[in-house]
Amino acid sequence: QHQPPPSPRAPPPEQEHRQHSVPPAQYDPKRWLNDKDFCTQVGRSMSQSLTILGLGLGASETEIKVHYRQLARKYHPDKNNPAITGLDASESSVFFQLLNNAHEYLKDRA
C-alpha cells in the first residue's frame, strides 16, 4: 500500500513575503554609495529604488512601507551605528536620502 507524496502547498504567508526580499548578503549600502550611476537612478528607476529598499519586482505597497521604515530606523543619521551599518555619519546621511528618494518614487507606483 504505497501512498502518493503529499501535494505541494502554497507557502505560508511569511514565506510569500520573503520571496520579494533581497537576501541580506546582497544588501550592501557601501557598494551602492560608491556607484554614482546607481545613486543617480534611485528615485528615478523602479529597479534601483526597489533594490535599495531590499525588495524585488512585484513588491506590494505594504512591503515597500515596511522595508522603508525598517531601513530608515537603521540608517537615519541620528540613529546610525557604524559598527552595525558599516557607514560613517556622512555616508549614513547620503544613504538615508537615497532611501527617502526611493520611497517617494515607489509609494505612488506600487
GIGIHU-V238178 format. One record per residue. N is the residue number from 1. RES is the residue in three letters. D_LAST is the distance of its C-alpha to the last C-alpha in Angstrom with 1 decimal. Layout:
N,RES,D_LAST / N,RES,D_LAST
This chain:
1,GLN,50.6 / 2,HIS,47.5 / 3,GLN,44.2 / 4,PRO,41.1 / 5,PRO,38.3 / 6,PRO,35.7 / 7,SER,32.9 / 8,PRO,29.6 / 9,ARG,27.2 / 10,ALA,23.5 / 11,PRO,22.6 / 12,PRO,22.5 / 13,PRO,19.2 / 14,GLU,19.6 / 15,GLN,20.1 / 16,GLU,17.0 / 17,HIS,15.0 / 18,ARG,17.1 / 19,GLN,16.4 / 20,HIS,13.1 / 21,SER,15.0 / 22,VAL,17.2 / 23,PRO,20.8 / 24,PRO,22.4 / 25,ALA,25.0 / 26,GLN,22.6 / 27,TYR,21.2 / 28,ASP,23.5 / 29,PRO,22.9 / 30,LYS,26.4 / 31,ARG,26.0 / 32,TRP,22.9 / 33,LEU,24.7 / 34,ASN,27.5 / 35,ASP,25.4 / 36,LYS,25.3 / 37,ASP,23.4 / 38,PHE,20.6 / 39,CYS,20.6 / 40,THR,20.7 / 41,GLN,17.5 / 42,VAL,15.4 / 43,GLY,13.4 / 44,ARG,14.1 / 45,SER,12.9 / 46,MET,9.7 / 47,SER,12.3 / 48,GLN,14.2 / 49,SER,11.5 / 50,LEU,10.4 / 51,THR,14.1 / 52,ILE,15.2 / 53,LEU,13.2 / 54,GLY,14.8 / 55,LEU,11.9 / 56,GLY,11.8 / 57,LEU,9.8 / 58,GLY,8.1 / 59,ALA,7.2 / 60,SER,5.9 / 61,GLU,5.1 / 62,THR,8.9 / 63,GLU,9.5 / 64,ILE,8.0 / 65,LYS,10.2 / 66,VAL,13.0 / 67,HIS,13.4 / 68,TYR,13.3 / 69,ARG,16.0 / 70,GLN,18.0 / 71,LEU,18.2 / 72,ALA,18.9 / 73,ARG,21.7 / 74,LYS,23.1 / 75,TYR,23.0 / 76,HIS,23.7 / 77,PRO,26.9 / 78,ASP,28.9 / 79,LYS,28.0 / 80,ASN,28.1 / 81,ASN,30.6 / 82,PRO,31.6 / 83,ALA,33.1 / 84,ILE,29.8 / 85,THR,27.3 / 86,GLY,29.8 / 87,LEU,29.0 / 88,ASP,31.5 / 89,ALA,30.9 / 90,SER,30.1 / 91,GLU,27.8 / 92,SER,26.0 / 93,SER,25.6 / 94,VAL,24.2 / 95,PHE,21.8 / 96,PHE,20.6 / 97,GLN,20.0 / 98,LEU,17.9 / 99,LEU,15.8 / 100,ASN,15.4 / 101,ASN,14.6 / 102,ALA,11.8 / 103,HIS,10.4 / 104,GLU,11.0 / 105,TYR,9.4 / 106,LEU,6.0 / 107,LYS,6.0 / 108,ASP,6.0 / 109,ARG,3.8 / 110,ALA,0.0
